[in-house]
């Protein structure tokens, strides 16, 4: 799943925010990265502090 979403870890979101799973947030008060090509996006991709945080969040989301 992470391979496809992050293009083998080469995507901007994976490099800048450790977001390997393409997890969006609509709460723009959280740390996030805005996607390019959108003039005024209502969402961003969550910016994680560490790779493990991204994996933990994804596992929690899938189990919730």
C-alpha positions in Angstrom: 0.0 0.0 0.0 2.8 2.4 0.9 4.7 1.6 -2.2 1.8 2.7 -4.5 0.9 5.7 -2.5 4.4 7.1 -2.1 6.0 5.9 -5.4 8.5 3.8 -3.4 9.1 6.6 -1.0 9.9 9.2 -3.7 6.8 11.3 -3.5 6.9 14.8 -2.0 4.6 13.8 0.8 6.8 10.9 1.8 10.0 13.0 1.7 8.7 16.1 3.4 6.1 14.7 5.8 6.8 10.9 6.1 3.3 10.4 4.8 3.7 7.1 2.9 0.0 6.2 2.8 -1.6 9.4 1.3 -3.5 10.2 4.5 -5.5 13.4 4.1 -6.7 15.8 6.8 -9.5 18.3 6.6 -8.5 19.9 9.9 -6.0 22.4 8.6 -4.9 23.4 12.1 -2.9 20.1 12.1 0.5 20.0 10.6 0.0 19.2 6.9 1.3 19.6 3.4 -0.9 21.2 0.7 -1.1 19.4 -2.7 0.2 21.2 -5.7 -2.2 22.1 -8.5 -5.0 23.2 -6.2 -5.7 26.9 -5.9 -7.4 26.7 -2.5 -7.6 23.2 -1.2 -9.9 22.3 1.6 -7.6 19.5 2.7 -3.9 18.7 3.2 -1.9 15.5 3.7 -0.9 14.9 7.3 2.7 15.8 8.0 4.2 13.2 10.4 7.3 13.6 12.6 8.6 10.1 11.9 8.0 7.1 9.7 6.7 5.0 12.6 4.0 7.6 13.4 2.7 7.3 9.8 2.5 3.5 10.1 0.9 3.6 13.5 -1.8 6.1 12.3 -2.5 3.9 9.3 -2.9 0.7 11.4 -5.1 2.6 13.8 -7.3 3.9 10.9 -7.7 0.4 9.4 -8.6 -1.2 12.8 -11.0 1.6 13.8 
